[in-house]
Amino acid sequence: MSLLARVRPEIATFTPYASARRSGFDASVRLDANESPWDAADDGLAVARGLNRYPSPQPEALRRRLATLYRVDASNLWVGRGSDEAIDLLLRAFCRAGVDNIVSVAPTFGMYRIAARLQGAAWRTLDLAPDDDFALDDARLLALVDDNTKIVVLCSPNNPSGTLFHGERIERLARALAGRALLVVDEAYVEFAGVASAAALVEHLPNLAVLRTLSKAHALAGARIGALLAAPEIADLVGRIAAPYPLPSDSAHAAFAALEPAALERTRARIALTIAERERVAAALVRGRGVVRVWPSAGNYLLVRFDDATARFLELLDAGILVRDFSAQPALAGCLRISIGRPHENDALLAALGATA
Ligand SMILES: Cc1ncc(COP(=O)(O)O)c(C=O)c1O
């Protein structure tokens, strides 16, 4: 059974908004979109040229460049406002409010639960044990799946634990869910994990979707560019229900620039530095004041348990260092998540915790 049969019926038969830029026509005099004919760049304002015009819903050159970067065919890719938007649209496409559910693990990235809540989908999780390094038991995860499960989402490396769930299990899980549910693998941090992306599998597995983003390794969080990699019918489906012009022109230009060969070379070097810094900071933190445990991480962050998370959080803030407090989450008592910064920022963190050699 095609997974499209699992889409909400009213979405399956939905006619998308026919925006002016989707018409396929072009002309030198454009009077089709009720835009202003004046370009603010001509008024001497410090803005990019062409902002008086609506952008392309899916800029072809950017799509092709992203497809090359992620080694998929352009037909397998939809580009939107960060991977957050793709998560939200997938839930809206598949989950009937008050009926369907989505399955994941806990702890994990908080936006899945929010998007489920907004759509009225139930949120089911398999609790992972910190004492077991957040290990995942696939059979127990699949036991949560029922006839109304539309999406199973795995964040790998997982935020905030840093745990990597990649490997043969991705294909095994997708096959176990075939025709029933979409397996979404959120690879927001995969560049720091030293493993192959699951993107190579989307060509063969029609119920696998992979989320990628330029927000992390590519240093473009402010541009809001993310990609959904999936079977063409899933990529098309998301494109049909997305806002008419999801990508601001400036953001598309920034993304294009960040994917130039020289920029990619810089990004690769920074990924290597971040990985080296992650390992250096993790090793040093063990000597830090109040540190109880540092979990291994495949992301650009570390999950750290302290004797007193609130006290350490405030101490760091006093030293001008902001980290993320996860201590209110079940199973994460005492935990702070610390992003890996530049070497001098990491040195400041270690010094503030008395963890220098
Ligand atoms: C696991 C995970 N997925 C997705 C996102 C959101 O990424 P984007 O900026 O592409 O929306 C984040 C942001 O922190 C994240 O941690």
The ligand as an SDF file (V2000), in Angstrom:
LIG
                    3D

 16 16  0  0  0  0  0  0  0  0999 V2000
   16.9180   17.9410   16.2900 C   0  0  0  0  0  0  0  0  0  0  0  0
   16.5430   19.2370   15.7120 C   0  0  0  0  0  0  0  0  0  0  0  0
   15.8080   19.2470   14.5940 N   0  0  0  0  0  0  0  0  0  0  0  0
   15.4400   20.3930   14.0160 C   0  0  0  0  0  0  0  0  0  0  0  0
   15.8020   21.5990   14.5830 C   0  0  0  0  0  0  0  0  0  0  0  0
   15.3280   22.8390   13.9350 C   0  0  0  0  0  0  0  0  0  0  0  0
   16.1320   23.0920   12.8630 O   0  0  0  0  0  0  0  0  0  0  0  0
   15.8000   24.2540   11.8250 P   0  0  0  0  0  0  0  0  0  0  0  0
   16.5810   25.4390   12.2700 O   0  0  0  0  0  0  0  0  0  0  0  0
   16.2410   23.6910   10.5290 O   0  0  0  0  0  0  0  0  0  0  0  0
   14.3190   24.4890   11.8810 O   0  0  0  0  0  0  0  0  0  0  0  0
   16.5780   21.6430   15.7400 C   0  0  0  0  0  0  0  0  0  0  0  0
   16.9530   22.9250   16.3400 C   0  0  0  0  0  0  0  0  0  0  0  0
   17.5230   23.0550   17.3750 O   0  0  0  0  0  0  0  0  0  0  0  0
   16.9550   20.4280   16.3190 C   0  0  0  0  0  0  0  0  0  0  0  0
   17.6770   20.3840   17.4400 O   0  0  0  0  0  0  0  0  0  0  0  0
  1  2  1  0
  2  3  1  0
  2 15  2  0
  3  4  2  0
  4  5  1  0
  5  6  1  0
  5 12  2  0
  6  7  1  0
  7  8  1  0
  8  9  2  0
  8 10  1  0
  8 11  1  0
 12 13  1  0
 12 15  1  0
 13 14  2  0
 15 16  1  0
M  END
$$$$
